[in-house]
Every structure is written in structure tokens, then in C-alpha cells.
Amino acid sequence: MRDMDISLTDKGLYAFGSFTLDPLKRVLLRDGVPVPLSPKVFDTLLYLVEHADRLLDKDELLDAVWPGRVVEENNLTHNISILRKAFSRDGTLDRCIVTSPGRGYRFTAALRRVPRAAYPGETTAPADGGAVQIAGDGNPAPPPAASPRRWRRMAWAAAFVLLPLTAVLIYLATARFAHAPATRASVAVLPFENLSNDKNNEYFVAGVQDLILTKLADIGGLKVVSGTSTRNYPSRPDDLETVARQLGVATILEGSVQKDGNQVLINVQLIDASTDSHIWAGAFTRTLDNIFGVEGEVAEQVAAELQAKLSPAESASLAAMPTRNEAAYDLFLHAEYLFNKGIIDIDFTSLKSAIPLYRQAVEHDPDFALAWARLSFNESLLAWFGGGGEDVMQLVRLARADAERAVQLQPDLSTAYLAVGYSDYYGHRDYAAALKAFAEALTLKPNDVDALAAQGYVERRLGRFGDAIASLQQALSLDPRNSALVQQLGMAYLFAGRYPDAEKAFQRALALDPDDHYARIWYAQAIELGTGDIPRALAAVQGNDPALKGVRVTLLTDARKYREALELLNTIPDTVDNFNAGSKALIQANLYRLMGDSIHARPLYEQALSHARAQLDVRQGTEFSNAWGVVAAAELGIGHTKAGLAAIAMAQAIAGKVKDQVTGSDSKLDIAQLYAEARRPDLAVPVLTQALAMPGIGAYYSPMWLWLDPVWDPIRGDPRFQALLKQYGQYRPVLANASSPSDTNKR
């Protein structure tokens, strides 16, 4: 039988079991209802169906789903796992995707071609032509700028980038970052399988697995890979040896949970990955009112089998139960499921929904220290990201009180000190206190990935980039496939101005996860700052996603193609998902100003000013400084120079009180740019000189941009600015296609 390829002009559908696949509309239906699939999962299914007459090897599938890009096999395995879960609800299709070990996959369901006219009802394709999105496979973009006045760099703050990759990723993801040989006392816990008839028990299954993982991580003699690195693996992968090699461990813990009413059955098996042989297996039958402590039993048995010696404190920790209250336990697992979903998907709705569940848990059991600590961390995280519509100051106060309650209840709980540290870090910007709290967490739990990473983030804030890199590298040894953690390492390199190292780290993150959007955005930032090559950066961010367009607006502005930037900006909907309040108006106004069109610019500046003044009552720290900066930019744009300079002075005074080597240099840079817009080189150049000399400036600015950035045009001819160019003469770019400062592209 010939290959079943179809073109977009082919009107036929594929039907199998209770499912219908529509290649033209790019949607999978089950009994007429759309099944949410990410674009790449849909592509995987479509290729399998179109070539159902033969076995497809893995390389062919990878090339078909990710054409022209080098990605790891784990991404394909993840897609297959999602499809199998979708089809498992149809009893006739539970094994319709067959694995040929070491070779590939074959789609075996009986296919029927259905004319579109014969199908009852039309399906609706997404506006962008992609598959129906499911949260978790494609992260939604948060508002694209913490400060709208950073109009030149606004899109870099949170936009997502789609970037073609080259064959260098093979080298970066394998040999360059290969793990040391795994010792026997090393284990990865794969996602547990939900065997319950009620699929709504997914939260319970995930919670049991996470608690077992947490108990294992408390054992100092074991290397335990973080759940972040294992979450995309199937519960029972075909090739355990490859999985173990990718994770840098010798053993794998698989498990399943079956919950039926009040009865719970937990099955676990510890496997030697090199031989695929069982080391130990156990079954634990419990009722919901006596399930407490089973995670400690499992962890203790695994430690014994791997000959990891337990200290008295570790034995006590394994035996300790976080709560004995059934309702509190269930609410906590619900909250953890939503919280982890919020972290993975950058989903503020899930983060906010977890808070009342944590609160209800501690109401049922006021002594539930772990729940108090996790509640505090959630509140601190929401506050850090602007509150998600909640009162930021109230979140900060609650987070502090809840963290202190956790420590009071359980002084030996490392998670409690992690919560205290994040309250200091996110809530109060007290980095010295945060570092002390994270150190205490690491004293209690030396292999705590979260504490190691947090320590690295704070060291980065303090300008201790060498220490930050070391902490993040240590965290990565325990969480080797966490692309987000790899991109944070790249950020540390970027802040230090080590652009080649940053590019390699971001490439590693992208090799691990081609959809790691933050790695893509900062990879593009490294390209622009490290090389000044705007065409290359522009080529990296093609796509119709609003955030991608935002990045291109920034790059086109840098290239002095103002009208093209404005036309692109106008296609981005002005919604809370795409912009902070008033930020689109400010960017539009700036572009009109750069084109010399004050008539269109003024009302937009007035609109931005109104929004900015409303923000002054709800911001703090650097955000408060930023809000005054927006006021300043709008006032200057309107022509109110005196009011604009007064607002800049307010922003400068507030920023001067913030001891942060990450945002401090950026704040000074923003203030220098505002003074330049006000045509005050006497004020701009000294502040710019300070910013360029500060640790951490590398993530936001490179001296080569003194020649390229249009923001300095108002003061470019001043002797003081010329002296600064001479000081940094070694960075002067030599680009054949570099824009001339006099080319303002007012077309």
C-alpha cells in the first residue's frame, strides 16, 4: 500500500475507533469533541496516521515533526506517551501505537477515510492554524514587560522565541554535557501511572509520587534526580538504559497508584537500568485514613536496597508524617498539583487557585508545617510576578507569617527555610537574609535542588556570578534535564557578559527542550548583545505569536526601521496577556516620536501617563522606580520637560536604595536613557558610565550598542558622550550592514 500522504486541498478525514482526525483543520475529535493536543503532538499523530502502512523509525519521525532541527529522542517519547493516554479512553485503541524496541513506532488502528461532506458538522481550526493548545505543552506568555518604559528592550523581558536549531545541538546535549558514570546509589523516580478508573485522581497520583521523591531526596547517601527532569518521561519507558543514561543514574523507580473510593493501592518497583532487572518491588494497600507515612516506607526500602546508610536524623525524617489528617492531606495534594501546574505552565490562575486549598489544609491541621511552607512559597512567587491581580503587599505579609509559622512548627524542615528565604528574596529583596536562609535549608538537606538553585539566584543578585554559576551547576547535577535551570545558568553567564558561554548554555537548554521559550528569548538576547547582528536575531524570532512579534518590534526599532516596527506592533492585540497596562501606548508613542510624528505621539503619551500614575500606589522597590520611569517617559514625550525630570529624579532616588546587582545596572541604564531623551547629557553620561561599570550589566547591555542604539541620538554629538565612546572604543562594532545613527527611517 502506498504512503497515505495528503495535501491541504484533500478534503478527506481519517476515522479510527471513536476518533476522527482532520488534517486540514488540524484537530483530533473524539465523538465530535476536540481533544486538546499541542502542535507537535498533533504533528506526531498525523505523520503516524499518514504512514500507517509501515514501521517508522525514530529518526524519520524526529525529522518529520521537527524538520531541520536537532532535538532529543525524549521529546518524541513524550509525544507518544500523550497520544497513548488520549487513546486509552477508547478500549479498542489501547495499543494502537506499537513500539518496536530500538527501532521506532507503528500506528496499527483500523483507519477509515471519511469524505468531509459526510462528516456531521464542521470543526473549527485555531486562528493561527495550529493544533488546539493544551496547557503544559506550550507555555502562555505573561505580559511582555515589567516596565513599559523599557520600550527598546521590552519584549526581551518575557516574550517567547521560536528559533531554528543547528546540528551543533547534538554535541551540546550529549558529549559536551555528558554525565559522569552513575554510582549504584543513584535513582530517578519516573511519573507514577494512574490506574484509577477516575482520571480526576491524577492530582493524587502525582502527589504520592512527589512525596516519595521528597523523602528520597532527604537521604544524603543517595543521588536523587529532581522531578523536573523526569516529568516528561512516560511511566514505563521502553528503553530504561537510555533514560538512565540521560538522567545520570543507575536505577529507576517506577510506580502506579490505584484509588477506588477509600481504598488505595500503591505499587513500586526499583529497577537496575543497565540490566532491566528488578532489584525490589513492593505493594502497599492502604485506606485514605492510614495512608500517611507510606512515602517514608518506600524511601527507606529503596535506601536499604541501594545500601545507602541512614543517619539517625535521616531515619527520623523518613518516619515523620507531614500530617495525619485525611482532609488536610487530600487538600494539600490538590494544592500541590495546581501549584506545580502553575510553575510549569506559567499559569497564574493555577497558582492563585492553590492558595485557598493550602489554607483549607492548614485549617484542618494547623500543625501541618509542610503545607504552611508551600503556601508561603506560592504567595512569595505570586508577589514577585506582580500578584496576578492580588494585593502584592498583602501577599508579602502573608508569605512572611506563613513561613515563620512553618519554621516554628518544624525547625528541622528544610522546606520551611526555603520559604523563609523566598520571603526575604521575593518579598523584601533582602538578599543577605535570603542567602542565610537558603544555607540553613542546605545544611538540613544538602542535595536540595530548589535550595541550590535559589542560592545561585541570590548570589547572582549580589553580583557574585562565579558563585552563582557554581551553585547552578551543582543543582544541574541533580536535575540534569531541567531546561529552565540550564537557561538560568545561561543567564548567569549573560549577566557576567560571557556571551559565548551563555549561547552554549541556552543551546543546551534548547537541545533538552525545543519549546523552552525563555531559553530561546535569552539566546536571541545573547546574539544581539554579543554580536550586534540584528538580522540574525530577527531570523531567530519569526512567528505569529504576539510575544514573538513583540521581540521583532524591539529588534526593528534597534535597526531604526521604525515604521515597520510600528506596523508590526499594531497587529498585536492590546490585552493583559500581551502588555502591561499602558505599555503598548507608550511603545507606539515612542515609535511615532522617533519618526518625528508628534501629532500621533502626544495622545498616546497621555494615555500611557494615565496608566502609569495609577501604578504608583501598588508598586514597590524596583517596580516603584520603574513606575516613576514610565511617568517620566510619558511626561517627556508630551513635552513636560520639568515634570519629566522630576519623575526621573524620583525613579533615580528609589532605584538607588535597591541593592541588587541584577536589576540595579538595568535601572541605571533606564535612567540614563531617560536623561538622554530629555537632552541632558550632563545627567545622562555620568549615570550611563556607572551602569556600564556595574556587575550584571551584561544581560541588558553591551558597550557596542553605544554606537548602534537610537536612544543615544539626542546626545550623540555631545563631547561627554563622545568621550565615553572613546573610552569603550575597543567594542566599536564592525558590521557591513550596521545602521547609521543618522538613518532614522522615517518612511
N, C-alpha and C positions, 0 to 999 in steps of 0.2 A: 504494500500500500504506500502511496506517495505521501510526502510530508503534507501536513494539513495547514500550511500557511495561508493566511487570508490577508487581504488588504483592507484599508479603511472604507473602500467602496463596497465591500462584501456585506450584505445585509443580514447574513445568517448568524444565528446564535448557537451556542453549544449547550446541551442539556445532559445532565447526569444525576441520577438519584433525584433528590428534591431540589437540586441546584440548577441554575441557568447562568451561563457566562456570556456576557455581552462585550465582545472585543471593541466595538465601535464606541459605545458609551463608557467603556472601561468600568464595569460594575459587575459584581457577583451577587446574584439573588438567591435566596432560599425561600421557596414558596412565595415568591413575589416580593420579599422584603430584602432590601440591600444588606449585605454582610460587610461590615467595615473592614477594609484592608488598606494598608499603606501602599503607595505606588509600586514599590519594589516587590512587595509580596504579591501584588496583582500581576506584575510582570513575570514573576516566577511561575505562577499558576498558568498564565496564558501560554508561556513557552512549553510547559509540560503538556498542556492540553493539545496545542497545535502539533506536537510531535509525539502523540500518544502511541504511535506505532512502533517506537523503538526505545531502547535504553539510552538515556542521555548521560554522558559523563559529566563530572563536576566542572571541569574546565569549560566545557561548552556552555553549561548553564551560567557560570560566572560571566563569561564573555557576552552572553545574550542579555543578561539582566543588568550588568554594569559595563556596557560597551566602552572600550577604550580606557578603562580604569582598572587599577590593580587593587583588589580587595581580598580580605582573608576568607577562607572557606567557612569560617564560623558564621558569617553573615548569611550565606546560603542555608546552612543548617538551621539557623534561626527562622528564616522564612518558611522552610519546610515544616518546622515544628508548629508555626502559627496556622498553616494550612491544615495540618492534620487535626489540630484542635477544632478548627472550624467544621471539618467534615465529620468529626467524631459524633456530632449530634444526629447524624443520619446513620442508623445502624447498618445500612448496606454499603457504606463508604468508609468504614473504619480503617481499612488498609488499602485505600485506592492509590496511595503514593508508596511504592515499594522501593526499598533501599537495596542496592547491590553493593555489599561491603567493599570498600576500597575503590569502587568504580563510579557509581552515580545513582540516578533515580529514574523511575518509570511510572507514568500515570496509567493505571490499569482499569479505571472505571469504564463501564459501557457508555460510549458517547452517542448522542443523537444530534444531528444537525436540524435546527428548527428555523424555518423562514421567519423573518422579523414580523411579517404581516400576520402570521399565525399565533404570535405571542400576545396574550391578553394584556394590553396596557403598555405604555412606553416608560422606559426608565429615564431617569434624569442624570445627566453627567455633571460633575462638578464644573464650575465656571472655568477653571484653569486647565481642564482636560485631563486632570489626574484622576487617580482612583479615589474612592471615598476614604477620607482620612480617619485613622484611629489614633487616639491619644497614646503616646508612647513610642510610636514609630517615627513620627515627625513632630519635633518639638515646636509648640507655638511660640511666636516671637513676642517677648514682652515689649512695652513701649520703648522706642528706639533711642532714647537719650535720657540720662539722669539730669542733664541741664540743657534746655533748649538753646541757650546762647552759644553752646559749642557747635555752632552751625557748620563749621568746617569739618569737624570730626564726629558729628552727632551720630551718624549711622554706625560708626565703629563700636559704640557702646553696647549695643545689643542686637544688631542685625545679624541675620544668618546668611552664610555664603555657600553657594554651590560651586564647587571647584573641580575641574578635571584633574585626575592624578596621573602620574607617570610611573614607569617601571621601577623607579628608584624606591618606591614604597616597599617592594619585596625585600630589598636589602635592609631598609629601615625597620621593618616589622619582624624580621627574622634574625639574620646573623648579627646585625649591629646591636640588637637588644635581646640577644638570646639569654635564657636563664642559666644560672649555674646548675650543675647536676642536683636533682632533688634528693633530699635525705628521706629516709623512710618516715620520719616523724613530721610529715607534711601532708596536709589534707585540704581538699576543696569540697564544699558542700553544694551540690547541684540543686536547682529548684525542685522542691518536692512535687510529686504528682497528686492531683486532686482526684480521688476515686469516688467521691461522694456523688450521689445522684443529683443533688442540688448544687449547681455550679456557682451559686451565690456564696458558697463556703470557701471561695478562693482566698478571701482575706484570712480565714482561719488556718488554711494550709500554709500560706506564706508566713503567717505569724509563728507557727510552730517551727518551721524551718529556720526562721531568723533567730528565734530564741535558742535553738540548738547551736547555731553558728556562733552566737554571742557567748554561750557557755564555753565552747571550744576555744574561742579566742582568749578566754581568761587564763588558759593554760600556757605558762611561759615556755614549756618544753616543746610545744607544737608550733609549727608554721601553719597558719590557717589563712587561706586566701579569702579576701573580703567578698561579700555577696554582690558587690557592684561588678566584680569581674566575672561572676558566674551567672548573673541573672538572665543572660541571653542564650544560655545553653539549654537544650532540651533536658527533660528529667532523666531520660535514659538514652544517651547518645550512642550512635553506632560504633564510634571509634574512640574508646576510652583512652587509649595510649596517646593519641593526638591531643585530646582535650587536656590530659595531664601535662603533656609537654608544653602546651600553650600557657598553662597556668603555673608551671614550675613546681608541681607537686608529684609525690609518688603514689598517693592513694586518693580515692574518690569516695565520698559518702553520698549514696543515693537514698531516696526515701519516698514514701507515699503516705497520705492521710485519708482516711475514710471516716466521715462524720455522718451518723444517722441518728437524728434526734439527740438523745442524751449520751449515746454511745460513740466512742472514738477509738479507731484502730490506727496505730502508727507503725509502719514497717520501715526499717532502715537496714542498709547493708553497706559494709565497708569493703572496698574492692582494691586489690593491687592492680594498678593501671597497666603495669608492664606485662602482666600475665593474664589479665582479665579474670582473675580468680578471686573468690570471696575470702576475705580474712575473717569477717564476722558478720552475722546478721541477727537481728532481733525484732520481735514483735511486741508491742505494748498496747494492751487493751485497757482502756480507761473509760470512766464516765466523766462528764463535764465537772462534777463536783470533786473529783480526785485526780484531775489531770496535772495538777500543779507539781512541778519538780521532775516531770518526765524528761525535760531537756537536759537536766543535770545528770540523770541516769545514763542517757545516751552518751553525753560528753565523757563521762567517767569511763564508760566501757571502751570508747574509741581511744582514749588516752592509754588505757591498760593494754589494748591490742598493739598500739604503736610504741609501747614501752616508754612513755613519757612519764617521768616521775612527778608526782604532785607534792607541793609543799603543803604544810598544814593549812595555810591561808587559802590556797587554791582548792583544797578538799572542802573547806568550809564554804567557799564561794559556790562550788558546784552543788552543794547540798542546799544552799539557800534558795528559798522560793520568793519570787518578787511579790506575790500576793496569794492568799488562799480564798479570795472572794471570787466566786464564779462570774458574777455580773461584771465586776471590775476587770477581770481577765479578758472577757469577751469584748468589752468596750475598748480596752487597751489594744487588742489585736485589730479591731476595726480602725481605730485611730492610726495605728502604725501603718496599716495598708494604705490609707488615704495620704498620710504624710509622705511615705516613700513614693507614692504615685506623684504627689506634688513636686517632690525633689526631681524625679526622673523626667517628668513632662514639663517642668517649669509651670505648673498649674496652680495658680493662687486659689482657685475655688476649692481644690482638694486640700490645700494647706489650711485654709480657713475652716473647712468642714471638719478637719481633725480636731481642732481646738475644743469644741463642746464635748466631743467624745472623751478626750483626755480628762476634761473637767468632771464629766459624769463618772469616770473611772475612779478618780480620787475622792469623789463624794461617797461612792460605795465603799472605798477603802482609803481613808485619809492617811494611812501609813505606807501607801504604795509609792515608794521613793522613785522607782524607775519611771513611773508614769508622770510624776512631778517633774523629773529631769527632762523627759522628752517633750512635755508640754512647754517647758521653759525654752528649749531649743527652737521649737516651732514658732513661738512668739518672737524670739530674737530674730529669727530668719525673716519673718514677715515684716518686722520693723525695719530691718536692713534694706529690704526691697521696696520700702515706701508704704507698707501697711496693707496693700491690696484693698484699699477703701476703708480700713480700720484706723482708729486713732493711734498714731505712731507712739506718742508719749505714753499712752496707757499700756500699749504692748510692752514698751521698755520697762515700765514699773512692774507689770505682772511677771515678766520674764525673770526679773531680779528676785522677786519674792518667791517665785516657784523654785528657782534654782537653789536658793538658800534653804528652802524647806526640804528639798531632796538631800542636801548635804547634812542637814540636821537629823534627818531620819536615818540615813545610812552613810556614815562618814567614810566607809571603805568602798563606795560605789564610784568607779571611775567616770561613769556617765554623768554623775552629779557634778563633778568638777568640770567636765566638758561643757555642761550647761552654764556653770558659773563663768567659765572662760568666754563663751559666746555672748553672755550678757555683758561682760566687760568689753568685748571686742565689738560686737554689732550694736549694742545698746548705748555704751558710754564712750567708745573709742579710747578706752584706757588700755593701751597695748601692753604696758608693763605688767599690769594686773592680769590681763588675759594670758600672757605668756607664763606667769606663775601658776595659774590655774591649770593650764594645759600640761605643764611639767608635773603637777601633782597627779593628774589623770594618768600620765605615762609612768609615774612611779608605781601606781597601783596596777597598771595594765600596760607593760612595755610594748606590746605588739598591737596597740590600738591604732588602727589605720586612721580613724577620724581625728584622734588627738595628734598624731604625727603630721597629718595634713594641716590641721588648724595651727599647729606650731609653725609650720612653714609659711602659712599665710600671714601670721602676725610678724614673723621675722622679716618677711618681705615688706610689710607696712613700716617696719622700723628701719628699712634700708639695709638690712643685713642679708644681702642677696646670696652670698656664699652659703650662709647657714640655712637659708630658705631652700636653696637647691638641694642641700644635703638631706634636709628633713623630708622633702617631697620625694627624693629618690628612695629613701628608706620606706616611705609609705607605699611607693610603687612596687617595692619588692614583695609586699604583702597584698597588693591589689594590682597585679600586672596588666590587666586588660581593662582598666578603668580609663577610657579615653579622656574623660573630663579631668582626671588627675594628671594625665600626661600633658594636657593642654595647660594646666596650671603650672606645671614645670616649665613649659614653653613661655608662659607669662613671666616667670621669674627671670628667665634669660632675657626676655624682651625689656623688662624694667632695667636690667643691667646694661642694656644696649648691645647685647651679644646676639645680633640678628641672625648670623648663620646657625648658631646653636638653637635659637628659637625656631627657625624654619624646620630644622631636623626634628625637634620635639613635636611641632604641630603636624608634620608629615607622619610621624609615628602614630599620633592620635588618630589621624585620618585613615591610616592603614588598619588600625584596630576597629574603627567605626566610621565609615564613609559619611554617615549622617550626623557626626559630631559637629553641630553648627558653630559652636563657639570656637572650636579649634580652627574651623575654616575662616571665621571672621578675623581672628588674630593672625592667622597665617597670611591673609591678604594684607593686614596691617604691617606685618614684618616685611613683606615685599615692598610696600610703598615707602616705609621709613628707611629700610636698609638699602634700597637701590634707587628710589625715586622714579621707578619705572611704572608710570601710571597706566600706559597701555596694557602692560602685563597684568596689573592689578584689575583693570577693567575686564579683561578677558576672563578673569577668575570669578567674576560675580554676575554672570548672565543668568537671567531667570525672571519670572513674573511675580514671585513672592514680594509683597510690599517692602519687607526688610532688605531684600536684595536690591530693589530699586533705590532704597534709601542709601545704601552703600555707593551705588553708582552716582547718585546725586552728589555725594561728597567728593568722589573722585573726579567727576566732571567739573565741579567747582574748582578743585585743585588744578585742573588742567585749563582753567579760565574759559571753559565752554559754558558760560552762564545761562544762555538761553536754552541750550539743550538740557542743562541741569534742571531749569525751571519747568520745562515741558514734561520732563520725566517726573518731577516732584508732584506736579498737578494730577498725575494719574494715580497717586497713592491716596486712598481714602483717609480722611481726617477722622480716625476713630481712636478710642482709647487703647486699642490693641496695637496701633501703629505709631502713635505720637503721645507724648505728654501734653497736657492742656496748653494750648497756645504755641507749641513748638513749631508746628507746620507754618503758622502765620509768620513767625519770626524768620524762619529759613526762607520763605517766599520773599519777605520784605528785604532781607539781605541780598538776595539774588537780584531783585529789581534795583536796589541801590547800586550794586556793582555794575549793572548795565546803564546806570545813570538815569533811571526812571523813578524820580521821587514822587510823581503823582500816584503811581500804583503802590509804591512802598509805604507811604505815610499811613493810610488806613490799616494796613496790616501790622505796622509797628504799634499802632494804638490798640489793636485787638490783642496783640501779644502782651502789651503792658498791662492791660486789664487782668489777664490771666495770671501774670507774674506777681502782681501785687496781692492777689488772693492767696498765693502760695506762701507769703511771708509769715503767716500765722501758724503754719503747720509743718515748717521745716526746722531742722536743727543741724548744728555742725557744718560740715562742708556743703550739705544740701541748702542750708540757710544762706551761706555765702553764694552758692550758685543762684538761688532765687534773686538775690540782690544784683547779681551779674546780669540776669535776664532783664531786670528793671533797667539797669544801666544801658544795655544794648538797645532796648526799645526807646528809652529817652533820647539817646544819641541819634538814633535813626529818625526820630521825629524832628530833631533839631534843637532839643532842650539840652544844650551842652552843660550848663551849670548843674542841672538836676542829674544828668548822666554822670558827671564827675563825682557828685556827692554819693551816688549809688555805688560807683566803683570803689570809693573810699570805704563805704560800709562793707562791701564784699571783701576788700583787702584786709580790713581790721579783723573780721570774723575768721577769714582763712588763716591769718597769722597766728591764731590761737590753737589751730588744729595741728597736732604733732603727728603727721602721717606722711611718710616718705613716698607712698604710692599716690595719694591724691594731692599732696602738698605742692609738688612740682607742677602738676596739671593746673591747680588753682592759680598759681603764679603766672603760668603761661596764659591762662584765660584773661587774667587782669592786664597783663602786658598787651594782649590783643585788643582789649577794650580801650586802653590808653592810646594805642595806635589808631584805632577808629576815631578817637577824639582828637587826633592830630597833635598829640602831646608826646613827642619823642623824649623830652626831658624826664617824663614819668615812665614811659614805656620801656626805654632801653635799660635803665637800671634793674627793673623788675625782670625783664627778659634775660638779662645777664645772670641774675640769681637763679632763675628757673633752669637755664641750660647747665648750670653747675651743680644742680641738685641730684642726689641719687634718685633713681626711679623715673627720670625724665624720658628714658629710652622707649618706654611703652607708648608715649604720647607724641614725642617729637624727636627729630633728628636735626643736627645743625645744617645739613644740606638744604633743609626746607626754608632756611633763611633766604635763599636765592629764589625759591620756587613759589612760596606761599603768597597769594594775593593779599592776605590780611596786612602785610607789612608795606604795601604800596604807598599808603599815605605818609609814611615816614622814611621811605627807602632812600630818599636823597639827602636826609639829614646827616651831618658829619658824624654824629654819635652812632647812628646805625651803620654807617659805612665803616667806622672803626671796629664795630662788632663783626662785620663781615670779614674784615682783615684778620681779626683775632682767630676766626674759625676758617680761615682760607683753605686749610687742608681738606675740608669737607665739601668744597665747591664742586657741584655735580658737572660731569661732562657727558651730556646726553644729546645726541644728534637731534632728537625731537623735543627737547625741552622747550617749554613755552617761554616767551619773552615777557618780562614783567610789564612791558608796555602794551602787550596784546591783551586787551580786556574783553575781546569777543562780545561786543555789544549787539551783534546781529540778532 
